[in-house]
């Protein structure tokens, strides 16, 4: 798709799902008109609202499909104010030259602290003690209550969250085993397992911290739960669809597992007015939380500032550092007379053709940066003056052009 966009007026941003007010402030200070909504939008609602939006901000519940992108010809960038991006059709975003940004680090600490809190609560049987107290029963028995010191923790997925959890768990006196499909450097005294089965048969607590790729769907079911040691504890703070909840319930009811904590679910309500239903409801040894792993005020504030800042820099300067889908091209200086932003198919000869057109029209290149990722290339060119309309039309007409934009 060939597109030319010049933003001389105020760009429009639509922020959904109660994104932190700091994001509104950052975008507003950069000259955006910002519209906010506390809830997620259905696909039909989203298509209707995107017609004249330059920047979209979402969290985990809004689904952005290929049809959504088709209805938003002016959309420049999309911010996922969370870690995951599996709710976004990234291939469609890339084909249209829409930059996607997320917050891969900002809520790491919050998720880790929740995991530790839940491990302690389940190991000490705090949920049972609290329920008994609310029912008027005073039970001081230590039966079934344990310290987490000396317990063996198994971490499935050793990325940003899993590795930080590894470090904090070790400071609490836990032994740490981990399994990841990629080679990862073990931190501290953590031990890498060659297979998931090895990990499951070695530890007392299993916690999942995997990403939302399709291959992880139902990765943890009857076979994996059966391999866990009797009396183990299970946590999932990653993605809801990676666990077979019916199988998990069966192992909890049978007593094979001592407890579980689940923060994510295969089907989650789009808002507080929609009822929540799960096979795990009603079990006394289960902690259920409404996808709040990263929902601390500190994390949401950090995410709001981080993602909004990325969106501002992309719209104003073209910087794609830490973009999920476009090639990473970073620029530190603001544009001079004119900056040409060119997303194109990654084939030989594009840069030469671009620079030939620039020279043909008598423009001087003051700086140029190029990056590629898969089938897409992205070049930022600072020019001595604004390119004439004829040059822009010729660039736009090239078969390799994905998106063409000028900022100044």
N, C-alpha and C positions, 0 to 999 in steps of 0.2 A: 504494500500500500504506500502510495506517495502522498506526503502531506507537508504543507508549509504552514508554519504558525509564527506570528509576530505578536508579542505581548506588550503592547504599549499601554493598555488599560489595566485595571485592577483584576488580577486573577481570582477565580472563585474556588473555594475549598468546601467540601462537604465532609463532615466528621460524624461518624455513626457510633453507636454502642457506648455512650458515656466516656469518651476519650477525655483524659485529664485536661482541666482548664489551662494548664501551662502550654499545651499544644495550640490552643486557641490564641493565647497571648503571643506565642512565637510567630505564628502565621499572620496574626493581625499586625504585629509590629513590622513585618516584612511587606505590608501593603495588600494582604489578601482580604477579600470579603469572605467571612467564615460563617457557614451555616452548620448548626449542630443538632444531633438527635440522640436521645438516650437509648434508643432501641436499634436492633438490627432491622434491615429491610428485606422483604421478599424479593425474588428475582424480578418480578413484574414491577414492583415499586422502585427498585434500584434502576431499572432501565428508564423509567419515566423521569427520575430525578437527575440522571447523569447527562442529559442532553447538552447542558451548557456549563459543565463542571470541568475545571482544569486539574484539580487535585482531589482525590478521594482518600479518606482515612477510615479504616475499619479495625475491628478486633477479630475474634475467632468465629463469630456466629454468622456474619454476612458472607454469602457465597457470591463470588464474582466470576461468572462464567464467560464463555466466548460470546454469547449473545449480549451480555452486559457490556463488553468492550465494543461490540458492533454498534451499540446505541450511544456510544460516547466518543464521537470523532475528535473532540477537542481535549480529551483526557491526556494529560502529560505524565502524571505520576500517581502511584498508588502507595499509600503507607499502611502497612500492617502493624498496628500498635500492639504487638505481641511477638512471640518467637516464631510460631508456625506460619506457613504460607500455603498449606495444602487446601485452604478454602478459596484459593485464587487459581484461575487457569493461567499459569505462567507462560505456557506456549503461546496463547493468544495475546497476552500482554507483550511478549517479545516481538511477535509478528507485526504488532501495531506500533512498536517503538515506545511503549509505555514503561517507564522505569518503576520498578517495585522495590520498596525498602521495608525492612522489618527491624526488630530490636533483639538481636541474638544474645545480648549480654545483660540487658538492663534489669531483668527480673530473676536472674540466676540465684541471687542470694535468698530472695523470698521463697522460691521453690525449695531450695535446700533446707531452709529453716523449718518449713512446713513438714518436710519428710522426716527430719530429726524429731520434731515435736510429736508426730504420729507414731514413730517407732517407740519413743519413750512411753506415750500414752497406752499403746497396745501391750508393750512388754510389762508395764506396771499394772495393767488391767484398770486403768483409770476410768474407762467408759463404764465398766461394770460397777465400779465403786460409786461413781457419780449417780448412776441410775438407781442403785440401792438406796443411797442417801435421799434422793428425791422421793423415793417410796417410803421413807421413814425407817429404813433398815440400817443399823450401825454394825458394819462388818469390818473388824480390824484385822482379819486373817491375812497372813502373808502368802497363803497358798496360791501358787500360780503367778505371783509377782516377782519380776526379776530386774536386775540392773542391765543396761545395755553394754556396760563395760565388760569386755571379754566375749561379747557376742560376735558372730561372724556375719558380716554384711555382704551381700552379693548385689552388685550394681550392673544392670543390663543397659548398656549405652553409656560410653565414657566420654561424652562431649563436655560442653561448658558446665552443665548442671551436674552430671555424673562425676566429673573429676573434682569439682569443688566439694560435693558431698563426700567424696572419698577422703579429702584432706580433713574436713571437720569431724567426720566419724572417727578417724584415727586419733584425733586429739581427745576424743571422749573415751578412748581405750578400746575401740572396736577393731577387730581384724577385718580387712577389706579384700574382697575378691571382685574382679570385674570381667565382663565379656563385651566385646565390640567386634563388629564385622570388619572394621578397619584397624590397622595397626596403630595402637596408641601407647604413648609413653606412660608407664606407671608412675604415679606420684607417691612420694613417701615410701611406705612399705607395702603398698597395694600389690596384689598378685593378679597377673593376667591369666585368664582361663582360655584354653584353646577351643573349647566348645561350650555352648550354653548348657548342655547336659552336665558337664564337669562342674560348672558353677552351681547349678541347682542342687546337686548332690553333696555340696561342700558347706553350705551356709545355713544360717538360722533365719535370716531376713532377706527377702528378695525385693528389690525396688526397680521399677522400669523407668528409664529416661531415654527413650528412643524417639526418632522423629516421625513425621507423618507420611513418609513415602508409602506408596501402595503396597510394596512388598512386605511391609510390617503389619498389614491387616491380619488380624486373628493369629498373630505370631505366638500368642500365649494361650493355650487351650488345655484340653484334658491331658495330653501327653506331658506337657511341661509341668502342670500342677501336680500330676501323679509322681513326678520325679523329685519334687520338693520333699525335704525331710519332714517327718511327722512333728507337729507342733510348731511349724514355721509360721512366719508372718509375711504377708504379701502386700506391696504398695504399688499403685499405679498413679503417677502424676504426670504422665506423658500424653498419650492419645487414647481416647475411649475405644476406638475400633481395634486396638491391638490385643484386647483380652476377650475371651469367651466368658461372659458373665454368668451364664447358666452353669458352666462347668465350675467356675469359681464358687458360686453358691453351694453347689453339691459338696465341694471339698470343705467348705466352712461348716455346713450343717452336719457332715459326718464326723467332724472333729479332727480330720487329717491336718487342717490348717487351724492355728490358734486364733488368727485374726487377720483382718485386712483393712487397708485404708485406700479409698478410691476417690480421686478428685475429677476424673474425666470419664465420659460416658459415650456409648455409641450414638445415642440420640439425646441431645440436650435441648431444653426449652429455649425459645428465642427471647424470652423475657420472663419477669416474675409473675405475670398473669397466666402463663401457661403451666399446667401441672407437670410435676416431675414423677416419672415412673421408672422403677428399676427392679430387677430380680433380687437385688441386694438389700432392699428395704426390709426393715423389721428384724434384722439379725443383730443380736446384742454385741457381738464381737467385731462389728464393722463400723468404721468411721466413714461417713459419706460427706463430702464437701462439694459445693457447686462451682467447680472449675475456678478455684480461687488461689491456685498455687502461686501465681504472680500478682495476686490482687492485694498488695499492700500499698499504702499511700506513697511510701518511698519508691517502690518499683514503678507504679503508674506515673508518678511525677517524672522519674528518670526516662521512662519510655516516651512520655509526651514530649519532653524536650529533645530527646535523641532523634526520634523519627521526624518530628516537625522540622528540626534543623536540617535533616537530610533532604526533605522535600523542598525547603526554601532554597538551599544551595543548588539543587538540581534545576529548579525553575529559573532562578536568577543567573546561575553561572554554568549550568550543565554538568556539574560534578556528579559522578556515579560511584564514588567510593562506597563499598559495602552494599551496592545494589545486588538484589537477589538474582536478577536476570540479565541486565545489560553489562557489557564489558566495563571493568573498573577503570575509569579515567578520572584522575583527580586534578584539579586546577586550584592553585592557591590565590592567584591574583584575580581581581575583578576584571571583566572584559574592558578593553580599551575603546576604540572607536566602534568596533563591532565584533561579535563572536558568532561564528557559524557552528552549529551543532548538527552533526550528520550521522544518523543511524543508517546502516546499509548492510546488505548481504556481504558475508565474509568471503569474497572471491578475489583472485589476483587482479591488480591493476586499478582498483578503485581510487586509492590515494593519488596515484599518478594522474588519473583522469580529473580528479578534483583540483589538483594543483595546476594542471594545464589550463583548466577553465579560469582559475583565479588569475593566472599570468596573462591569459588572453584578454581579460578585462582590465588589465593594468593595476591590479591590486597587489599590495605588499603583504606578505605573511609575517606577522610579528611574533607568532608562536603557534606550535601545533603539537597535539598529543593524540596518539592512536592506541586503542585497545581492541582486542578481539575476544570473543567467547563463543565457541561452537560455530554456529552458522551466521553469527551476527558480528559486525564490526561497528566501532563508534569512534569518530574523530572530532576533536574540538580544534577549531582553527580561529585564531585571533587575526583580524584583518585591519588594514590601515584605514579603511572606509567601508561604508555600507555597500554590499554588492548590488549591482543594478538588477532590475526585474528580469531582464533577459537571461542573465546568468542563473538566477534562481529557478526560472522556468526550465532551463536546460538540465539543471541538476535534478529537479523534480521529475522530469520525464525519463530519467535513466531507469532501466529495469531493476537495477540493484538498490535503488533508493527505498528505504523503509520509512524514515521520518527526517524532515529537514526543518530546522528552526533557527531563528536569529534572535540574539539578545544583545542589548546595547544600553 
